[in-house]
Every structure is written in structure tokens, then in C-alpha cells.
Amino acid sequence: MSQKKLIIALDFADLEQVKKIIEHISPEHSMVKVGLQLYVNEGKKILDYLTERGFEIFLDLKLHDIPNTINRTIKEISNFNVAMTTIHLHGGKDMIEAALESSSETKIIGVTILTSLNNSDINQIHGTNFDDQFTRIIELAENTKIDGIVCSPQELTLVKELNKIKVVPGIRNELVNDDQKRTMSSVEAYKNGADFIVVGRPITEAKNIEEAILNYIEE
């Protein structure tokens, strides 16, 4: 897997929408993210198309199931041209190890806490505060051989000593009103230790996509 810093989120419903964006994106500058909606609609076809166009793929399905099911699913994913894929760390140590057992060359990245959640949400779901929940989930990651984590940019300072890949969504170089609650600029995220940043709408909905990409590439 290369060390491209930018992952462009292809958060679309189908291949035809993806094709319109791909014309403006270079595999030399970025990886691409395929999320749940696109994968459910297009399946292997979207992975084959992106591979043919020369892109490394971040398959972001956020898997969370019993260890045996995760093991078999990751085994299938590892047959595709997928550089990284995601599982929920909340699935526990056995599930994480089951994923790693069948991952082959695909890097397994553990989702910590979704960037759409804040402290109030965590208290409602888990009956604890955000910091305690995040600390516990990072301790779990540290005690496994998982390749990396997904965390919001706000938590980067808390994982400086974590020697794993850090994939960071919630990157916004301009203030927008959307579903991301814990955001940061790309410059700040890179400075605070992000290995990869994930950017979707600020690039894919830009009037000039090529120019927008340049704003998110580390200099």
C-alpha cells in the first residue's frame, strides 16, 4: 500500500455518479473510499472499475458481527483490490483477531467512535462520557495487532503514541452545516498526526474538483 495521504470519499449511489467524479481525480494523488451505500448497490463491479482506473481502494463497510462471520467476510474482501477496510472496534478482541486472521494484504482499520457522535450521544448510548469510552476503545486497539484506527481529528492528540495507521474523516477546510460533529482542517489534522484524511463532499461537490483536491493534499 502506498502512502497517499488523501482519501476521496465516493459517497454516491451508483457507478454512473462515480464515473462523473473519477474523470477529475488522479490515482497518483489520492486513494478512494467506497462506502456502504455504493458497495451495496454496485458490489464487485465498483471495485473492478476503480482498480481498472488505477486507484487504491479504502472499503469502508464498518463491519460488526460475530467473529466467524467477520473472518469469512474479510477473507472475501481480501480477494479484491482493497488496500484497507474497516471493522468496528466495539466488536471486541475476538472479532478483531478473526478479521486479522483472514486479511492477507488488506489492512484492517478499526472504527473508534463515529464522527457523527458527540459527548451527549455517547452518554445516551453507553452511559459514560466520551473521553472514557474513547480511552477504553483505544486500549483495546493497543492490545491487538490491528493495523490502524479511524478517529475524528479531535482525538488525534490522544493517540499520538499509538503506533498504528490513523485514518481521519471529518476534515473541513471551510465551515459547513452537515452531519459531521467533530471536525478540523486538513492542515491541522496532518500536523496532529493523521496518516490519511478522508474528504468527501468538500471535494466531490466543489465547482472545481481539481482545485479543491489541491487544498487537501499535504505539502
C-alpha positions in Angstrom: 0.0 0.0 0.0 1.3 3.4 -1.0 1.5 6.4 1.4 -1.0 8.7 -0.4 -2.4 11.0 2.3 -5.7 11.9 0.8 -8.7 9.5 0.5 -11.6 10.9 -1.5 -14.9 9.5 -0.3 -17.1 8.4 -3.2 -20.3 8.7 -1.3 -22.7 8.1 -4.2 -25.5 5.7 -5.0 -24.2 4.2 -8.2 -21.4 3.7 -10.7 -22.6 6.3 -13.1 -22.3 9.1 -10.5 -18.8 7.8 -9.6 -17.7 8.0 -13.3 -18.5 11.7 -13.4 -16.2 12.4 -10.5 -13.4 10.0 -11.4 -12.7 12.0 -14.5 -11.4 14.7 -12.2 -9.4 12.6 -9.8 -5.9 11.1 -10.3 -4.8 7.9 -8.6 -1.4 9.5 -8.3 -2.7 12.0 -5.8 -5.3 10.0 -3.8 -6.9 6.8 -2.8 -10.7 6.5 -3.0 -13.2 5.4 -0.4 -16.1 3.1 -1.2 -18.8 3.2 1.5 -21.8 1.0 2.3 -24.4 2.5 0.0 -22.2 2.4 -3.1 -21.0 -1.1 -2.3 -24.5 -2.5 -1.7 -25.7 -1.0 -5.0 -22.7 -2.0 -7.2 -20.8 -4.7 -5.3 -17.7 -6.1 -7.0 -18.4 -4.0 -10.1 -17.4 -0.8 -8.4 -14.2 -2.3 -7.1 -13.2 -3.7 -10.5 -13.9 -0.3 -12.2 -11.8 1.6 -9.7 -9.0 -1.0 -10.0 -9.0 -0.6 -13.8 -8.6 3.1 -13.3 -5.6 2.5 -11.2 -6.9 3.5 -7.8 -6.1 2.0 -4.4 -9.4 1.4 -2.5 -10.4 2.0 1.1 -13.5 -0.2 1.5 -15.4 1.4 4.4 -18.2 -1.0 5.4 -17.6 -0.7 9.2 -18.2 -4.4 9.8 -19.6 -5.5 13.1 -20.7 -9.2 13.6 -19.7 -12.4 15.3 -16.1 -13.4 14.8 -16.8 -16.3 12.4 -18.9 -14.1 10.1 -16.2 -11.4 10.2 -13.5 -13.9 9.4 -15.3 -15.1 6.3 -16.3 -11.7 5.2 -12.7 -10.3 5.4 -11.5 -13.4 3.5 -13.8 -12.4 0.7 -12.7 -8.8 0.8 -9.1 -9.8 0.7 -9.7 -11.3 -2.8 -10.4 -7.8 -4.2 -8.0 -4.9 -4.8 -8.7 -3.4 -1.3 -5.8 -1.7 0.4 -7.8 -1.0 3.7 -11.1 -2.0 5.1 -12.9 -1.2 8.3 -14.4 -3.0 11.3 -15.9 -1.6 14.5 -13.6 -1.9 17.4 -16.7 -2.3 19.6 -17.0 -5.8 18.2 -14.3 -6.9 20.7 -10.9 -8.6 20.7 -12.1 -11.9 19.3 -13.8 -10.2 16.4 -10.7 -8.1 15.7 -8.4 -11.2 15.7 -10.8 -13.1 13.5 -10.6 -10.2 10.9 -6.8 -10.2 11.1 -6.6 -13.9 10.6 -8.0 -13.7 7.1 -7.0 -10.3 6.0 -4.0 -11.2 3.8 -2.6 -8.0 2.2 -5.6 -5.9 3.2 -5.1 -3.6 6.2 -7.7 -3.8 8.9 -8.7 -0.4 10.3 -10.7 -0.2 13.5 -13.5 2.4 13.8 -13.4 4.0 17.2 -16.3 6.4 17.6 -18.3 7.7 14.6 -17.6 11.4 13.8 -21.4 12.0 13.8 -21.5 11.4 17.6 -20.7 13.8 20.4 -20.4 13.5 24.2 -24.2 13.7 24.6 -24.7 10.8 22.2 -22.1 8.7 23.9 -23.6 9.3 27.3 -27.0 8.2 25.9 -25.7 5.1 24.3 -23.1 3.9 26.7 -23.9 5.7 30.0 -20.4 7.2 30.2 -18.6 10.2 28.9 -16.8 10.5 25.5 -13.2 10.5 26.9 -13.7 7.4 29.0 -15.3 5.5 26.1 -12.6 6.6 23.7 -9.8 5.6 26.1 -11.3 2.1 26.5 -11.6 1.5 22.8 -8.0 2.7 22.2 -6.7 0.3 24.9 -8.5 -2.5 23.0 -6.7 -1.5 19.8 -3.4 -1.3 21.6 -3.8 -4.9 22.8 -4.3 -6.3 19.4 -2.3 -6.4 16.1 -4.9 -4.3 14.2 -3.3 -2.2 11.5 -4.9 1.1 12.3 -7.8 3.1 13.6 -10.3 5.6 12.3 -10.8 8.5 14.7 -12.0 12.1 14.4 -9.3 14.8 14.1 -10.3 16.0 17.6 -8.9 12.7 19.1 -5.5 12.8 17.3 -3.7 14.3 20.2 -5.0 11.4 22.4 -3.4 8.8 20.1 0.0 10.4 19.4 1.8 7.4 21.0 -0.3 4.8 19.2 2.0 3.2 16.6 -0.8 2.4 14.1 -2.2 3.9 10.9 -4.5 6.8 11.7 -7.3 7.4 9.2 -9.2 10.6 9.9 -12.6 11.7 8.5 -14.4 14.9 9.5 -12.0 17.1 7.6 -13.4 20.5 6.7 -11.3 23.4 5.4 -14.4 25.6 5.4 -17.3 25.7 7.9 -20.3 23.8 6.6 -23.5 22.6 8.3 -23.6 18.9 7.8 -23.6 15.6 9.9 -20.0 15.8 11.0 -19.8 17.0 14.6 -16.1 16.7 15.3 -14.1 18.4 12.5 -10.8 20.0 11.8 -8.9 21.5 8.8 -6.6 19.3 6.8 -3.5 21.3 7.8 -4.3 20.8 11.5 -5.1 17.1 11.0 -1.8 16.4 9.2 0.1 18.4 11.8 -1.5 16.4 14.6 -0.5 13.1 13.2 -3.1 11.9 10.6 -1.7 9.4 8.2 -4.7 9.6 5.9 -7.5 12.1 5.8 -10.9 11.3 4.3 -12.7 14.0 2.4 -16.0 13.7 0.5 -18.4 16.5 -0.2 -16.0 19.4 0.1 -14.2 17.8 -2.9 -16.9 15.9 -4.8 -19.4 18.8 -4.6 -16.9 21.5 -5.5 -17.3 23.6 -8.6 -13.7 22.9 -9.4 -12.8 19.5 -8.2 -9.1 19.6 -9.2 -8.6 22.8 -7.4 -10.4 21.5 -4.3 -8.2 18.5 -4.2 -5.1 20.7 -4.0 -6.5 22.2 -0.8 -6.4 18.9 0.9 -3.1 17.4 -0.3 -0.2 17.7 2.3 2.5 20.0 1.0 
